[in-house]
């Protein structure tokens, strides 16, 4: 999810740039000023509470701001992200926004500040007053609003500078010139966003071979819990000794074992652009665990690829693999194969609904040659990246 806060003094052009950002990145617009004026226009309780202060150029209370922002967010559950204009305006509101986004399992991607000379700002707002009929665009209130910005709002920049997501942009020039500068910051920000992909599908659906190829093509780190556990077993480590009995039977290892090896792998790749997870999560509990693991890294699952093959096809593939040098101990026993498929249907398949509720599922036809399936995966990967970016 792409979340941007557009920052700057009154008259800097935030509204104009916001429209262009929304159009390009399909973001839901959260402009506190517009939302407050809407509440006032419809004479709501919140509107009546806010009117007196706004007419004087004062900032609305945090209680009012939070309520109207939550209303807007709830009206846009399918948004690709949010563009905040006019919020946060204080250091306290910066913490409030952190909390609001945390509830959505996301965070602010960047804060972009439009820098404009004060004389230009005053001229812009006086010109706007002639056409917009806004009561807060007169010289006295303009000067008061600018003082409020410099005294209360500008310190918010330090909050986001410490998080290393604050970017100052020259706000002078025509609309397209300024947007080019703003968009450059957004594009650079997106390059830092982790891409985390979960591969779902029956055992034998081809997740392993395709996961490796996707990781190589998109410069991601491939995390196969099965592969990592087999390595631990081969090296006779403590984790390997604990995991061996479960791996031999083809059943899920305890969650605490899986957590250890995944956390270890993430820590070993601090410069990663993201991860492809295969074999984890396999249960709803593990889905929550993965959310927690990624949240510690200020990230989340980007999307899931559901690689679909029939149960009969899965059995055929696993049986054939059992006759090759890629054979797993559980590939030679038909009963164990069937048990694994049943376990997948009862415990793992429900994950699709979990991620579907967040519009993160892409269904992939897993039939055909490895090359054909990979081409389908890449097509969906490109489509998924467009939604993220």
LUMLO-888674 format. One record per residue (C-alpha): residue in three letters; x, y, z. Coordinates in steps of 0.02 Angstrom, whole numbers, padded with zeros to 5 digits. Layout:
+-----+--------+--------+--------+
:   r :   east :  north :     up :
+-----+--------+--------+--------+
: ALA :      X :      Y :      Z :
...
+-----+--------+--------+--------+
END
This chain:
+-----+--------+--------+--------+
:   r :   east :  north :     up :
+-----+--------+--------+--------+
: UNK :  00000 :  00000 :  00000 :
: UNK :  00066 :  00172 : -00050 :
: UNK :  00029 :  00305 :  00081 :
: UNK :  00089 :  00483 :  00051 :
: UNK :  00076 :  00638 :  00160 :
: UNK :  00088 :  00797 :  00056 :
: UNK :  00161 :  00932 :  00167 :
: UNK :  00189 :  01118 :  00151 :
: UNK :  00121 :  01289 :  00201 :
: UNK : -00052 :  01351 :  00149 :
: UNK : -00049 :  01398 : -00035 :
: UNK :  00097 :  01284 : -00079 :
: UNK : -00008 :  01191 : -00209 :
: UNK : -00042 :  01031 : -00113 :
: UNK : -00219 :  01015 : -00181 :
: UNK : -00163 :  01031 : -00362 :
: UNK : -00021 :  00906 : -00344 :
: UNK : -00134 :  00787 : -00248 :
: UNK : -00252 :  00771 : -00396 :
: UNK : -00109 :  00718 : -00510 :
: UNK : -00042 :  00594 : -00383 :
: UNK : -00214 :  00517 : -00357 :
: UNK : -00239 :  00496 : -00543 :
: UNK : -00070 :  00413 : -00572 :
: UNK : -00066 :  00299 : -00420 :
: UNK : -00252 :  00268 : -00388 :
: UNK : -00247 :  00337 : -00211 :
: UNK : -00393 :  00387 : -00099 :
: UNK : -00385 :  00572 : -00055 :
: UNK : -00388 :  00623 :  00127 :
: UNK : -00389 :  00813 :  00135 :
: UNK : -00434 :  00867 :  00309 :
: UNK : -00481 :  01042 :  00253 :
: UNK : -00601 :  00980 :  00119 :
: UNK : -00673 :  00849 :  00237 :
: UNK : -00704 :  00978 :  00372 :
: UNK : -00788 :  01097 :  00248 :
: UNK : -00897 :  00951 :  00190 :
: UNK : -00950 :  00917 :  00370 :
: UNK : -00990 :  01103 :  00390 :
: UNK : -01087 :  01109 :  00226 :
: UNK : -01197 :  00963 :  00281 :
: UNK : -01214 :  01038 :  00455 :
: UNK : -01159 :  00881 :  00545 :
: UNK : -01113 :  00876 :  00729 :
: UNK : -00930 :  00873 :  00682 :
: UNK : -00957 :  01016 :  00561 :
: UNK : -01038 :  01126 :  00691 :
: UNK : -00897 :  01090 :  00813 :
: UNK : -00766 :  01135 :  00684 :
: UNK : -00845 :  01288 :  00602 :
: UNK : -00802 :  01420 :  00729 :
: UNK : -00617 :  01377 :  00732 :
: UNK : -00598 :  01359 :  00543 :
: UNK : -00677 :  01529 :  00511 :
: UNK : -00540 :  01603 :  00619 :
: UNK : -00404 :  01505 :  00532 :
: UNK : -00373 :  01393 :  00681 :
: UNK : -00334 :  01208 :  00672 :
: UNK : -00478 :  01091 :  00712 :
: UNK : -00458 :  00983 :  00867 :
: UNK : -00372 :  00815 :  00852 :
: UNK : -00531 :  00728 :  00910 :
: UNK : -00627 :  00800 :  00762 :
: UNK : -00487 :  00767 :  00637 :
: UNK : -00469 :  00584 :  00688 :
: UNK : -00656 :  00553 :  00670 :
: UNK : -00670 :  00625 :  00495 :
: UNK : -00512 :  00536 :  00435 :
: UNK : -00575 :  00368 :  00499 :
: UNK : -00740 :  00399 :  00410 :
: UNK : -00649 :  00428 :  00246 :
: UNK : -00535 :  00277 :  00267 :
: UNK : -00684 :  00163 :  00303 :
: UNK : -00768 :  00223 :  00144 :
: UNK : -00617 :  00167 :  00041 :
: UNK : -00575 : -00010 :  00097 :
: UNK : -00514 : -00059 : -00077 :
: UNK : -00395 :  00088 : -00097 :
: UNK : -00220 :  00057 : -00163 :
: UNK : -00162 :  00183 : -00034 :
: UNK : -00203 :  00353 :  00040 :
: UNK : -00144 :  00529 :  00004 :
: UNK : -00150 :  00640 :  00157 :
: UNK : -00164 :  00827 :  00125 :
: UNK : -00164 :  00938 :  00278 :
: UNK : -00129 :  00798 :  00400 :
: UNK : -00028 :  00778 :  00507 :
: UNK : -00012 :  00961 :  00554 :
: UNK :  00060 :  00938 :  00728 :
: UNK :  00185 :  00824 :  00813 :
: UNK :  00042 :  00741 :  00907 :
: UNK : -00053 :  00710 :  00744 :
: UNK :  00101 :  00623 :  00674 :
: UNK :  00083 :  00493 :  00811 :
: UNK : -00104 :  00484 :  00779 :
: UNK : -00073 :  00445 :  00595 :
: UNK :  00051 :  00309 :  00644 :
: UNK : -00086 :  00229 :  00748 :
: UNK : -00220 :  00245 :  00614 :
: UNK : -00110 :  00163 :  00483 :
: UNK : -00054 :  00028 :  00604 :
: UNK : -00237 : -00023 :  00621 :
: UNK : -00235 : -00051 :  00432 :
: UNK : -00073 : -00153 :  00444 :
: UNK :  00020 : -00021 :  00344 :
: UNK :  00124 :  00136 :  00368 :
: UNK :  00166 :  00303 :  00289 :
: UNK :  00277 :  00278 :  00136 :
: UNK :  00341 :  00456 :  00125 :
: UNK :  00308 :  00637 :  00171 :
: UNK :  00337 :  00762 :  00030 :
: UNK :  00354 :  00945 :  00075 :
: UNK :  00322 :  01081 : -00054 :
: UNK :  00440 :  01227 : -00019 :
: UNK :  00373 :  01396 : -00077 :
: UNK :  00428 :  01574 : -00033 :
: UNK :  00309 :  01663 :  00089 :
: UNK :  00274 :  01810 : -00028 :
: UNK :  00223 :  01689 : -00166 :
: UNK :  00110 :  01597 : -00043 :
: UNK :  00019 :  01756 :  00007 :
: UNK : -00004 :  01809 : -00175 :
: UNK : -00073 :  01637 : -00219 :
: UNK : -00199 :  01635 : -00078 :
: UNK : -00259 :  01812 : -00110 :
: UNK : -00286 :  01765 : -00293 :
: UNK : -00377 :  01607 : -00239 :
: UNK : -00492 :  01710 : -00128 :
: UNK : -00560 :  01798 : -00282 :
: UNK : -00622 :  01635 : -00358 :
: UNK : -00648 :  01510 : -00218 :
: UNK : -00750 :  01618 : -00100 :
: UNK : -00661 :  01540 :  00050 :
: UNK : -00685 :  01639 :  00210 :
: UNK : -00511 :  01594 :  00271 :
: UNK : -00423 :  01675 :  00120 :
: UNK : -00404 :  01855 :  00181 :
: UNK : -00239 :  01939 :  00225 :
: UNK : -00260 :  01932 :  00415 :
: UNK : -00309 :  01750 :  00421 :
: UNK : -00178 :  01705 :  00290 :
: UNK : -00041 :  01778 :  00399 :
: UNK : -00113 :  01689 :  00551 :
: UNK : -00118 :  01522 :  00459 :
: UNK :  00062 :  01543 :  00402 :
: UNK :  00116 :  01582 :  00581 :
: UNK :  00023 :  01425 :  00640 :
: UNK :  00114 :  01325 :  00507 :
: UNK :  00287 :  01388 :  00554 :
: UNK :  00255 :  01371 :  00742 :
: UNK :  00159 :  01207 :  00751 :
: UNK :  00165 :  01114 :  00586 :
: UNK :  00343 :  01135 :  00525 :
: UNK :  00413 :  01037 :  00675 :
: UNK :  00319 :  00884 :  00607 :
: UNK :  00455 :  00876 :  00474 :
: UNK :  00580 :  00824 :  00608 :
: UNK :  00469 :  00676 :  00655 :
: UNK :  00480 :  00605 :  00480 :
: UNK :  00661 :  00657 :  00452 :
: UNK :  00704 :  00542 :  00597 :
: UNK :  00611 :  00402 :  00506 :
: UNK :  00707 :  00446 :  00347 :
: UNK :  00549 :  00467 :  00243 :
: UNK :  00543 :  00658 :  00231 :
: UNK :  00578 :  00740 :  00062 :
: UNK :  00582 :  00927 :  00024 :
: UNK :  00532 :  00976 : -00154 :
: UNK :  00543 :  01146 : -00238 :
: UNK :  00362 :  01202 : -00257 :
: UNK :  00398 :  01346 : -00379 :
: UNK :  00362 :  01329 : -00564 :
: UNK :  00214 :  01271 : -00665 :
: UNK :  00106 :  01125 : -00610 :
: UNK :  00191 :  00996 : -00721 :
: UNK :  00366 :  01050 : -00669 :
: UNK :  00324 :  01032 : -00485 :
: UNK :  00237 :  00865 : -00515 :
: UNK :  00390 :  00798 : -00604 :
: UNK :  00491 :  00832 : -00446 :
: UNK :  00358 :  00759 : -00333 :
: UNK :  00337 :  00604 : -00440 :
: UNK :  00524 :  00572 : -00440 :
: UNK :  00517 :  00559 : -00250 :
: UNK :  00370 :  00437 : -00258 :
: UNK :  00458 :  00327 : -00386 :
: UNK :  00615 :  00322 : -00279 :
: UNK :  00509 :  00280 : -00127 :
: UNK :  00425 :  00136 : -00217 :
: UNK :  00594 :  00060 : -00255 :
: UNK :  00619 :  00042 : -00068 :
: UNK :  00451 : -00043 : -00038 :
: UNK :  00469 : -00228 : -00002 :
: UNK :  00378 : -00349 : -00117 :
: UNK :  00324 : -00501 : -00016 :
: UNK :  00243 : -00644 : -00110 :
: UNK :  00162 : -00800 : -00036 :
: UNK :  00151 : -00952 : -00151 :
: UNK : -00001 : -01062 : -00121 :
: UNK : -00045 : -01228 : -00203 :
: UNK : -00056 : -01414 : -00178 :
: UNK :  00107 : -01508 : -00143 :
: UNK :  00173 : -01541 : -00318 :
: UNK :  00096 : -01384 : -00393 :
: UNK :  00269 : -01322 : -00443 :
: UNK :  00293 : -01188 : -00311 :
: UNK :  00475 : -01232 : -00279 :
: UNK :  00541 : -01222 : -00457 :
: UNK :  00437 : -01068 : -00498 :
: UNK :  00481 : -00981 : -00335 :
: UNK :  00666 : -00994 : -00375 :
: UNK :  00641 : -00922 : -00550 :
: UNK :  00531 : -00779 : -00489 :
: UNK :  00657 : -00732 : -00355 :
: UNK :  00796 : -00724 : -00484 :
: UNK :  00696 : -00623 : -00610 :
: UNK :  00630 : -00494 : -00484 :
: UNK :  00783 : -00488 : -00370 :
: UNK :  00691 : -00556 : -00219 :
: UNK :  00747 : -00679 : -00084 :
: UNK :  00667 : -00850 : -00096 :
: UNK :  00622 : -00927 :  00072 :
: UNK :  00570 : -01109 :  00061 :
: UNK :  00543 : -01174 :  00237 :
: UNK :  00557 : -01353 :  00175 :
: UNK :  00723 : -01320 :  00090 :
: UNK :  00792 : -01229 :  00243 :
: UNK :  00734 : -01368 :  00359 :
: UNK :  00814 : -01502 :  00250 :
: UNK :  00976 : -01404 :  00259 :
: UNK :  00963 : -01398 :  00450 :
: UNK :  00931 : -01586 :  00453 :
: UNK :  01079 : -01621 :  00337 :
: UNK :  01192 : -01518 :  00450 :
: UNK :  01122 : -01607 :  00603 :
: UNK :  01087 : -01442 :  00692 :
: UNK :  00977 : -01429 :  00845 :
: UNK :  00835 : -01361 :  00736 :
: UNK :  00864 : -01502 :  00612 :
: UNK :  00852 : -01633 :  00747 :
: UNK :  00689 : -01557 :  00809 :
: UNK :  00616 : -01547 :  00632 :
: UNK :  00670 : -01716 :  00565 :
: UNK :  00525 : -01822 :  00633 :
: UNK :  00396 : -01704 :  00558 :
: UNK :  00484 : -01690 :  00390 :
: UNK :  00495 : -01880 :  00373 :
: UNK :  00307 : -01893 :  00394 :
: UNK :  00272 : -01745 :  00278 :
: UNK :  00178 : -01651 :  00416 :
: UNK :  00194 : -01470 :  00471 :
: UNK :  00337 : -01432 :  00589 :
: UNK :  00291 : -01338 :  00750 :
: UNK :  00272 : -01150 :  00725 :
: UNK :  00416 : -01104 :  00840 :
: UNK :  00537 : -01200 :  00727 :
: UNK :  00472 : -01116 :  00570 :
: UNK :  00483 : -00944 :  00651 :
: UNK :  00665 : -00970 :  00697 :
: UNK :  00724 : -01014 :  00523 :
: UNK :  00620 : -00879 :  00437 :
: UNK :  00680 : -00742 :  00555 :
: UNK :  00858 : -00803 :  00531 :
: UNK :  00841 : -00794 :  00342 :
: UNK :  00764 : -00620 :  00346 :
: UNK :  00904 : -00556 :  00458 :
: UNK :  01034 : -00630 :  00341 :
: UNK :  00965 : -00524 :  00197 :
: UNK :  00956 : -00344 :  00265 :
: UNK :  00968 : -00269 :  00090 :
: UNK :  00829 : -00374 :  00015 :
: UNK :  00693 : -00293 : -00091 :
: UNK :  00570 : -00423 : -00027 :
: UNK :  00539 : -00608 : -00005 :
: UNK :  00449 : -00753 : -00088 :
: UNK :  00378 : -00873 :  00042 :
: UNK :  00348 : -01054 : -00002 :
: UNK :  00287 : -01180 :  00127 :
: UNK :  00244 : -01043 :  00251 :
: UNK :  00112 : -00997 :  00299 :
: UNK :  00021 : -01164 :  00295 :
: UNK : -00110 : -01123 :  00427 :
: UNK : -00211 : -00972 :  00481 :
: UNK : -00105 : -00958 :  00637 :
: UNK :  00051 : -00953 :  00529 :
: UNK : -00028 : -00816 :  00422 :
: UNK : -00042 : -00710 :  00579 :
: UNK :  00137 : -00756 :  00625 :
: UNK :  00200 : -00701 :  00454 :
: UNK :  00106 : -00537 :  00471 :
: UNK :  00196 : -00511 :  00637 :
: UNK :  00366 : -00558 :  00567 :
: UNK :  00348 : -00436 :  00423 :
: UNK :  00274 : -00301 :  00533 :
: UNK :  00435 : -00302 :  00634 :
: UNK :  00520 : -00252 :  00471 :
: UNK :  00389 : -00117 :  00436 :
: UNK :  00320 : -00223 :  00294 :
: UNK :  00177 : -00341 :  00252 :
: UNK :  00121 : -00475 :  00128 :
: UNK :  00101 : -00390 : -00041 :
: UNK :  00002 : -00527 : -00128 :
: UNK : -00024 : -00715 : -00145 :
: UNK : -00010 : -00824 : -00300 :
: UNK : -00128 : -00974 : -00295 :
: UNK : -00050 : -01102 : -00414 :
: UNK : -00194 : -01215 : -00461 :
: UNK : -00179 : -01397 : -00513 :
: UNK : -00302 : -01538 : -00479 :
: UNK : -00273 : -01662 : -00335 :
: UNK : -00250 : -01801 : -00464 :
: UNK : -00116 : -01699 : -00554 :
: UNK : -00030 : -01664 : -00389 :
: UNK : -00024 : -01850 : -00347 :
: UNK :  00046 : -01891 : -00520 :
: UNK :  00183 : -01760 : -00504 :
: UNK :  00234 : -01812 : -00327 :
: UNK :  00237 : -01995 : -00376 :
: UNK :  00348 : -01956 : -00526 :
: UNK :  00462 : -01848 : -00417 :
: UNK :  00479 : -01997 : -00301 :
: UNK :  00572 : -02087 : -00441 :
: UNK :  00700 : -01948 : -00469 :
: UNK :  00850 : -01879 : -00375 :
: UNK :  00737 : -01737 : -00314 :
: UNK :  00635 : -01863 : -00215 :
: UNK :  00578 : -01818 : -00039 :
: UNK :  00559 : -01954 :  00092 :
: UNK :  00370 : -01929 :  00089 :
: UNK :  00356 : -01943 : -00102 :
: UNK :  00374 : -02133 : -00101 :
: UNK :  00221 : -02170 :  00005 :
: UNK :  00052 : -02147 : -00079 :
: UNK : -00037 : -02140 :  00089 :
: UNK :  00077 : -02000 :  00148 :
: UNK :  00050 : -01906 : -00016 :
: UNK : -00139 : -01916 :  00005 :
: UNK : -00123 : -01865 :  00187 :
: UNK : -00024 : -01710 :  00134 :
: UNK : -00156 : -01662 :  00007 :
: UNK : -00295 : -01683 :  00136 :
: UNK : -00197 : -01578 :  00260 :
: UNK : -00175 : -01445 :  00127 :
: UNK : -00362 : -01439 :  00093 :
: UNK : -00411 : -01431 :  00276 :
: UNK : -00276 : -01315 :  00345 :
: UNK : -00191 : -01220 :  00205 :
: UNK : -00325 : -01187 :  00074 :
: UNK : -00424 : -01073 :  00194 :
: UNK : -00278 : -00951 :  00181 :
: UNK : -00344 : -00903 :  00010 :
: UNK : -00500 : -00826 :  00089 :
: UNK : -00392 : -00736 :  00216 :
: UNK : -00289 : -00648 :  00083 :
: UNK : -00437 : -00629 : -00035 :
: UNK : -00522 : -00516 :  00093 :
: UNK : -00375 : -00398 :  00068 :
: UNK : -00380 : -00414 : -00123 :
: UNK : -00208 : -00495 : -00125 :
: UNK : -00244 : -00658 : -00219 :
: UNK : -00195 : -00694 : -00399 :
: UNK : -00253 : -00862 : -00469 :
: UNK : -00127 : -00948 : -00582 :
: UNK : -00159 : -01097 : -00696 :
: UNK : -00023 : -01220 : -00643 :
: UNK : -00046 : -01338 : -00790 :
: UNK :  00072 : -01345 : -00937 :
: UNK :  00260 : -01338 : -00957 :
: UNK :  00370 : -01252 : -00828 :
: UNK :  00402 : -01114 : -00953 :
: UNK :  00216 : -01086 : -00989 :
: UNK :  00174 : -01077 : -00804 :
: UNK :  00319 : -00957 : -00773 :
: UNK :  00257 : -00842 : -00911 :
: UNK :  00086 : -00837 : -00828 :
: UNK :  00166 : -00801 : -00661 :
: UNK :  00266 : -00657 : -00734 :
: UNK :  00112 : -00582 : -00816 :
: UNK :  00022 : -00585 : -00649 :
: UNK :  00177 : -00521 : -00560 :
: UNK :  00181 : -00369 : -00673 :
: UNK : -00003 : -00339 : -00643 :
: UNK :  00021 : -00357 : -00455 :
: UNK :  00166 : -00235 : -00455 :
: UNK :  00058 : -00106 : -00545 :
: UNK : -00069 : -00119 : -00404 :
: UNK :  00067 : -00096 : -00272 :
: UNK :  00149 :  00048 : -00364 :
+-----+--------+--------+--------+
END
